[in-house]
Amino acid sequence: MFKQFKTNRASHKQGRSFLKDESGASAIEYGLILGLIFLVVITAWQRVGTAQEEQYDKISTAVDDATS
């Protein structure tokens, strides 16, 4: 019976120290920041890709017009 009490007390103490530990919170914050940076990069990449596609279309049209 006392052994079980010691085990419960130890797990309770570990639970309290886990709740006080804030190192996981900073990891989550870094993850959120990284996610936002990723979204910004993907959006910029798509816009650059669209602009390049428009330029290639203009060049293609100009070449087609010049050769016909």
TILUMPA-382811 format. One record per residue (C-alpha): residue number from 1; residue in three letters; chain; x, y, z. Coordinates in steps of 0.05 Angstrom, whole numbers, padded with zeros to 5 digits. Example, Ala and Ser with C-alpha at 12.3 -4.5 7.8 and 13.67 -1.06 7.14 Angstrom:
# TILUMPA-382811
NODE num residuo cadena     px     py     pz
NODE   1     ALA      A  00246 -00090  00156
NODE   2     SER      A  00273 -00021  00143
This chain:
# TILUMPA-382811
NODE num residuo cadena     px     py     pz
NODE   1     MET      A  00000  00000  00000
NODE   2     PHE      A  00056  00049  00017
NODE   3     LYS      A  00092  00031 -00047
NODE   4     GLN      A  00031  00052 -00088
NODE   5     PHE      A  00027  00117 -00048
NODE   6     LYS      A  00100  00133 -00064
NODE   7     THR      A  00088  00119 -00138
NODE   8     ASN      A  00026  00164 -00141
NODE   9     ARG      A  00063  00219 -00104
NODE  10     ALA      A  00122  00214 -00152
NODE  11     SER      A  00077  00217 -00213
NODE  12     HIS      A  00040  00276 -00183
NODE  13     LYS      A  00107  00312 -00173
NODE  14     GLN      A  00127  00297 -00244
NODE  15     GLY      A  00060  00322 -00269
NODE  16     ARG      A  00070  00388 -00233
NODE  17     SER      A  00140  00397 -00259
NODE  18     PHE      A  00114  00381 -00330
NODE  19     LEU      A  00061  00436 -00324
NODE  20     LYS      A  00112  00486 -00299
NODE  21     ASP      A  00161  00471 -00355
NODE  22     GLU      A  00154  00523 -00410
NODE  23     SER      A  00206  00496 -00459
NODE  24     GLY      A  00152  00462 -00500
NODE  25     ALA      A  00115  00528 -00507
NODE  26     SER      A  00175  00560 -00541
NODE  27     ALA      A  00180  00501 -00588
NODE  28     ILE      A  00107  00511 -00608
NODE  29     GLU      A  00119  00585 -00618
NODE  30     TYR      A  00179  00570 -00664
NODE  31     GLY      A  00135  00521 -00702
NODE  32     LEU      A  00081  00573 -00712
NODE  33     ILE      A  00132  00625 -00736
NODE  34     LEU      A  00162  00574 -00783
NODE  35     GLY      A  00093  00558 -00811
NODE  36     LEU      A  00078  00632 -00824
NODE  37     ILE      A  00145  00641 -00858
NODE  38     PHE      A  00131  00580 -00901
NODE  39     LEU      A  00063  00609 -00922
NODE  40     VAL      A  00096  00676 -00941
NODE  41     VAL      A  00149  00640 -00982
NODE  42     ILE      A  00098  00597 -01019
NODE  43     THR      A  00055  00657 -01034
NODE  44     ALA      A  00114  00697 -01061
NODE  45     TRP      A  00137  00637 -01102
NODE  46     GLN      A  00069  00631 -01134
NODE  47     ARG      A  00067  00705 -01152
NODE  48     VAL      A  00136  00702 -01183
NODE  49     GLY      A  00116  00640 -01221
NODE  50     THR      A  00054  00674 -01249
NODE  51     ALA      A  00094  00735 -01269
NODE  52     GLN      A  00145  00691 -01305
NODE  53     GLU      A  00090  00653 -01341
NODE  54     GLU      A  00062  00719 -01367
NODE  55     GLN      A  00131  00740 -01392
NODE  56     TYR      A  00141  00673 -01428
NODE  57     ASP      A  00072  00679 -01459
NODE  58     LYS      A  00090  00749 -01485
NODE  59     ILE      A  00156  00724 -01513
NODE  60     SER      A  00122  00664 -01546
NODE  61     THR      A  00069  00708 -01578
NODE  62     ALA      A  00122  00756 -01603
NODE  63     VAL      A  00163  00699 -01633
NODE  64     ASP      A  00100  00669 -01665
NODE  65     ASP      A  00081  00736 -01695
NODE  66     ALA      A  00152  00748 -01721
NODE  67     THR      A  00157  00680 -01754
NODE  68     SER      A  00088  00680 -01788
